[in-house]
């Protein structure tokens, strides 16, 4: 009897050893270029998932492509997407000082051609990945990045959808009817002092007049930076009214997932 049990255990061990290994999500640094500027992104995907799958660009906060942006790309890969956290500043520049962040942001936002070129370079890289279905691409952005993805949607970028988390809404180049291809989701902190109510109303009017399929959600009690657990520390260090809100973070992430289900299955 004892020998029979031992033999059975041996068979079970050998059988388990023969099963294919399930790899964890792969995350790797990737270099690409927009003109003469070297951009340093972060690509994440699950190599145990067969075939091509939708791709998602992740545009960082004004702090630059830091670990937070990488974490969101990894989370998207865990959901089954190929995700690329993009570098909008060049050479992987990051900071935790608001003065530097403001300067980095202006270098991009005050030159739409630069913003467009760097976003397009990331889009081209993501589409070229063997795990990406190039016909199904979306973009999400946080803070500065939220403003970027909304502007790229206004520009007619070939995206299924964009989602902005506590992003800026204003623009000098508003959407025009018939140009916007992407569906738009805005996830906003109702207590965000950087986005006045007048700007919200102007944005909604802009989207409506341009015929954009959009949804705007404001989370009560949430302020700027509500998705980032580091917001409290960064806010205190820079004397900024930003704060993490776990409830709004979880609700907005779930809303994004539902949004992706809609745009990638219709």
C-alpha positions, 0 to 999 in steps of 0.5 A: 500500500505504501509503495502504491501511494509513493508511486502515485505521488511520483506520477503526480509530481511528474505530471505537474512538472510537465505542465507549461509554466505560466509566466508573470507579467513582463515589464521592460524598459524600451527606447524609441525616438521622436525626431532627435529626442530619445524617449524611454518608455515602459512596456508591459504584457502577459506573455502567457496570454496567447495571441494579440490583444488591445493596446493601451498607452499610459501617459504620466502625471506632470512628475514624468514617467515614474514608478506610478505610471509603470505600476498602471501599465503593469496593472493593465497588463494583468487585465490582459492588455499590452500597455506602454507607459510613454515618455512625453518629456524625453530621456526619461526625465522625472522629478518630485519638485513642482517647479521642475514639473511645471517647466517640463510640462510647458516644454510639451504643452506649449508646442503642440507639434512636439506633443503630437510627435511624441504621442505618435511615436509611442502609438507607433511603438505600441502598434508594432508589438507582436502582442498588440492588436493594432486595430484596438488601441486606447490611451489613458492619462493622469493629471498632465497625461489626462490633458494629453490624451484629451488633446490627442483625441481632439486632434483625431488620433486613431484611438478607440477611446481615451480616459482622463484621470484628474486631468486638465480639460482646457485647450486652445485647440478645441475639438471640431465636429467630425474630427474626433474618432475616440470615445472619451471618458473623464474621471474627475475629482469634484473638489479639484481646485485646478479645474474650475466649474467654468472649465468643466462646463466649457469642456462639456459644451465643446464635446457636445458641439463636436458630436463626441461620444463622451462621459464625465464622472465627478467623484465627491470628496476627491481632489487633484491626484486622487488615484495616486497613493503618493499624492499626499506626500508629494502634496505636502512636499510641494505645498499643493492641494493634492490628495489620494482618495482610495474610494475614488481611485477604485471606482474610477479604475472600475469605470475605466475597465467597463469603458474598455469592455465597451470600446473594444467589443463594439 
